[in-house]
Amino acid sequence: LGPLQSESAVDLISKVLFANRENITTLAYVINQKVQGNPFYLVQFLAELYRNSALFFEGTTNKWKWNVSTIETIKEANEISQQTSHVISSYPASVKSLLMCMSVIGFK
């Protein structure tokens, strides 16, 4: 599997955020660049943005909101991959084995 192309990142993020493609194109491009097209890191990066309040759900409009300039300043994928590796290393062997199998399935 190769890295996600920009269009695929737009598709994935629009589905995760239940947003129109037109509204998240810039966001998807910035995130995809930061994670170097890695779909797993992309999802992890979205979670990191949410934890840091750089991505938040606005209840009054029922839409996800973000600030691209803030997101551009957030740490790169390498640091996220290190955090993710640390979390995964704490899982039982059976869960790690399942994750390895699932990683080759892909998105769709």
C-alpha positions as CSV (number, residue, x, y, z in Angstrom):
1,L,0.0,0.0,0.0
2,G,1.2,3.4,-0.9
3,P,0.5,6.8,0.8
4,L,-3.0,8.3,0.5
5,Q,-3.3,10.7,-2.4
6,S,-4.9,14.1,-1.5
7,E,-8.3,13.1,-3.0
8,S,-8.4,10.0,-0.9
9,A,-7.5,12.0,2.2
10,V,-10.4,14.4,1.4
11,D,-12.8,11.4,1.0
12,L,-11.7,9.8,4.3
13,I,-11.8,13.1,6.3
14,S,-15.2,14.1,4.8
15,K,-16.6,10.7,5.9
16,V,-15.1,10.9,9.4
17,L,-16.3,14.4,10.0
18,F,-19.6,14.0,8.1
19,A,-18.7,17.1,6.1
20,N,-18.9,18.2,2.5
21,R,-15.7,17.6,0.5
22,E,-15.6,21.3,-0.5
23,N,-15.5,22.4,3.2
24,I,-12.6,20.2,4.2
25,T,-10.3,20.2,1.2
26,T,-7.7,22.6,2.8
27,L,-7.9,20.8,6.1
28,A,-7.4,17.4,4.4
29,Y,-4.4,18.7,2.4
30,V,-2.7,20.0,5.5
31,I,-3.3,16.9,7.5
32,N,-2.3,14.6,4.7
33,Q,1.0,16.5,4.3
34,K,1.7,16.2,8.0
35,V,1.1,12.4,8.1
36,Q,2.8,11.8,4.7
37,G,-0.3,10.0,3.4
38,N,-0.4,7.4,6.1
39,P,-4.1,6.6,6.7
40,F,-3.5,5.2,10.2
41,Y,-1.6,8.3,11.3
42,L,-4.3,10.5,9.6
43,V,-6.9,9.1,11.9
44,Q,-4.6,9.4,14.9
45,F,-3.8,13.0,13.9
46,L,-7.5,13.8,13.8
47,A,-7.8,12.4,17.3
48,E,-4.8,14.5,18.5
49,L,-6.4,17.6,17.0
50,Y,-9.6,16.9,18.9
51,R,-7.7,16.3,22.2
52,N,-5.9,19.6,21.7
53,S,-9.2,21.4,20.8
54,A,-7.8,22.3,17.4
55,L,-10.7,20.3,16.0
56,F,-14.0,20.7,17.8
57,F,-17.7,20.0,17.3
58,E,-19.9,23.1,17.5
59,G,-23.3,22.1,18.9
60,T,-25.1,25.2,17.7
61,T,-24.4,24.5,14.0
62,N,-23.9,20.7,14.4
63,K,-20.7,20.9,12.4
64,W,-17.0,20.2,13.0
65,K,-14.8,23.4,13.2
66,W,-11.1,23.9,12.9
67,N,-8.4,26.5,12.3
68,V,-5.9,25.5,9.7
69,S,-3.2,27.9,10.8
70,T,-3.4,26.3,14.3
71,I,-3.2,22.8,12.8
72,E,-0.2,23.8,10.8
73,T,1.7,24.5,14.0
74,I,0.9,21.1,15.7
75,K,3.6,18.5,15.9
76,E,4.5,16.3,13.0
77,A,3.5,12.7,12.3
78,N,6.8,11.3,13.6
79,E,5.9,12.4,17.1
80,I,2.4,11.0,16.7
81,S,3.8,7.7,15.5
82,Q,6.0,7.5,18.6
83,Q,3.0,8.1,20.8
84,T,1.0,5.6,18.9
85,S,3.8,3.0,19.1
86,H,3.9,3.5,22.8
87,V,0.2,2.9,23.2
88,I,0.2,-0.1,20.9
89,S,3.2,-1.6,22.8
90,S,1.0,-1.8,25.9
91,Y,-1.6,-3.9,24.2
92,P,-1.8,-7.7,24.8
93,A,-0.1,-9.9,22.1
94,S,-3.4,-11.0,20.7
95,V,-4.5,-7.4,20.1
96,K,-1.2,-6.6,18.4
97,S,-1.5,-9.6,16.2
98,L,-5.1,-8.5,15.2
99,L,-3.9,-5.0,14.5
100,M,-1.1,-6.3,12.2
101,C,-3.6,-8.3,10.3
102,M,-6.1,-5.4,10.0
103,S,-3.4,-3.0,8.8
104,V,-3.1,-4.8,5.5
105,I,-6.8,-4.6,4.8
106,G,-6.9,-0.9,4.1
107,F,-9.8,1.5,3.9
108,K,-13.1,0.7,2.0
